[in-house]
Amino acid sequence: MAYTTLVDDLDLPTYVHSVLSRAGIERVSELISHTTKELLAIPGLGQKSLEEVRSRLADRGWALSGDEEEQVDEVLLGEGTGDLGEPESALLGADYLEGPICLAMNSA
């Protein structure tokens, strides 16, 4: 579906849409083929505009090229999961460490 969807259908702010249009990006398939670095190199497209693009893509389950790997790296590094102060929690996730077996092991 991303291949036929127009960037206009993402309901981006007018400024962001016009910057992308001037850069020749008319379809979502063209947009998601770009990396963050490539988009930030477009004149007039800054970090705030990039976050708006990412948000609108995420609403539809899409991501920029390379963003999938960044999300996997964040999970592996423990960002956003469990208590970052506990190494086991960062690696395994807080939900895993709170199970009955893990609680019994931790109390031993």
HELIX and SHEET records of a PDB file:
HELIX    1   1 VAL A    7  LEU A   10  5                                   4    
HELIX    2   2 THR A   14  ARG A   22  1                                   9    
HELIX    3   3 VAL A   28  ILE A   32  1                                   5    
HELIX    4   4 THR A   36  LEU A   40  1                                   5    
HELIX    5   5 GLN A   47  ASP A   59  1                                  13    
HELIX    6   6 ASP A   67  LEU A   77  1                                  11    
HELIX    7   7 PRO A   87  LEU A   92  1                                   6    
HELIX    8   8 ALA A   94  LEU A   97  1                                   4    
HELIX    9   9 PRO A  100  SER A  107  1                                   8    
END                                                                             
